[in-house]
Amino acid sequence: MKALKYMIFLLTPIVIISACQKQLEFDNTDSQATGNLVKTVSGDCASMGIGGFFIQDTVLTSANFITIQVNFSSIGNYEIKSDTVNGYSFKATGQATSIGTQTVKLWASGTPLIAGTDIFVIQYGSSVCLASVAVGASHALFTYGHIGGICAGATLTGNYYNGVALDPSNTVTLQVNVSAPGSYSINTGDLNGISFSSSGTFTVSGSQMVTLVGSGTPLSAGSVSFNTAIVGGCTFSVVVTDPAGTLATLTTTTASSITCTSAISGGNITNDGGSAITARGICYSTTADPTTANTVVNSGSGTGSFTGNITGLVAGTTYHVRAFATNAAGTAYGNDISFTTTTGCQVGIFVTGWDDVYNISGNIRTPKVWANATGSYTGTALPFTANWPAEANAIFVSGTDVYVAGKENGKATVWKNGVATSLSSAPTSPFFYEGDAYSVYVVGTDVYVAGVYANVATVWKNGVATALNNGTYTSIANAVFVSGSDVYVAGYENQMISSNLVSVATVWKNAVATSLTSGPADAVANSVFVSGSDVYVAGKEGNDAKIWKNGVGTTLASVGFNKAVANSIFVSGSDVYVVGTEDDGSTLNSFAKIWKNGTGSYLTTSGYHNSARSVYVTGADVYVAGGLSTGGANTKAAVWKNGTASSLTSGSTDAVAYGIFVRQ
């Protein structure tokens, strides 16, 4: 009995201690956190987030919740809940273990009854804020954007050919205006063997784009109008065409007018293969069956016969030629023909420029042509009006005809075999605008001249002028080149850039301008040459000589900070020749310079006003025309052949050669 009492005595403290500990734990669990909901000035729950999609008649799951901000001022347990709206509510229970603003997630329960926007009152103690939740229809509610029933902004992708099955690239993108998010399904129905459809879920309301994917195989060519819905839809059209067909059928024309360095060939396209001929011409090389990857002479587009002039050939060499034609199906070639260039041809070198009538103080320029068909140069003055400084800037030889472009009596002028034809009017009051011609190119009976009149870049074809600029600011056309049916002109336009008037190097193709530079440095394009599909332009930007190939500029190397300019460019096969002038960086001296494939070499190394103005390449020979210093104040008109200079004038008066053309 005593033992039992003793045990009871011993156990009593344990029971008391255990009861006290249990009471302490119970007290901690019952403590309630205090705080308030964070809200905006309008009473909305601040920084509220929504999780999951709330869809009409769809039971909410653990994916559905909202998050709000709560500022706890003491730790403990909390319960935050909303009222019940539209068949569902939100509630959160938990324990705040620290004070301050925290994000609390309230879980949704119930089933939304109708689509729309529900406003909930969230309550924590005496603090409340408002939460908005959008409920989507079980099927989305939306309309199609349209103008007069035609789908607005419809964008069609892919090709649609008769008899060719559609693939995932065949789509149409439409605008829809969603008033209630939810699932959707759009199907145009089958027309002409094809249809467009899309399905999914619009998760937000408002204007948005939806993409329908095409399927099926078109049964016939023609335009088909699809409707996105029987009622309330919009329409869009799909044009189905016949397949591209086959390659064109053509033959190559036997070579004619064969010389040491040139020949004429061409082709005849008898069948376009079912699609338009977008490019045609001849390609040639020293190996059989050349392709457009070899040297190309373009000759426009369309079916029928065409010709092309092959130049820059090497004497005594066999060449292969094929005509080519490109349509939607690809590039087709004619038969391979070959010819061998002749040998022992007498080279005719034609040079133009000017020579002072008197000494340099008189400054009366005489336009001249120098010809060399016998081994020496003979100069002939072109007719001009006395007491008017004249210019001869460029030369072109076609057959036995010699064309020179320049200025006479203040007018842009072209001389043909010494007979002058004015291209612009004489200067008259009140503006006294002058004209000047800087380049000439002849194709068959067509004579193209580039220059300026009334401060506007101009190109003349057979005497008919086309202005290349609207005349707001000064522009000048310095060079012209014709390739097939395309006319290329190089020069510059003054443009207002960042409130500064800047000269912008420009190339025009068929009178459409493309700027090669964009400031801030002044730039000019002096020469243009087209080889195959490549367009080469030479000029300067700032103090740097530059060339542009298909619009991409490259600076030509010069010494130190020397100023340089590229005046002329010629492409022979894969070699690009450029000539120009570089100063010595410290005095009035300047050097005539030639760059081959970007590597420069000097034609002169000392003297006043040396210059290289024009380059022509035939076979392995490179001819350059320019000015050669006499060692004094004057310069001599000169020609360099493969780097060796020949003077055209004595140097007693100032003279410069501006253009050169080699005929064989």
Order of alpha helices (4+ residues) and beta strands (2+ residues): alpha-beta-beta-beta-beta-beta-beta-beta-beta-beta-beta-beta-beta-beta-beta-beta-beta-beta-beta-beta-beta-beta-beta-beta-beta-beta-beta-beta-beta-beta-beta-beta-beta-beta-beta-beta-beta-beta-beta-beta-beta-beta-beta-beta-beta-beta-beta-beta-beta-beta-beta-beta-beta-beta-beta
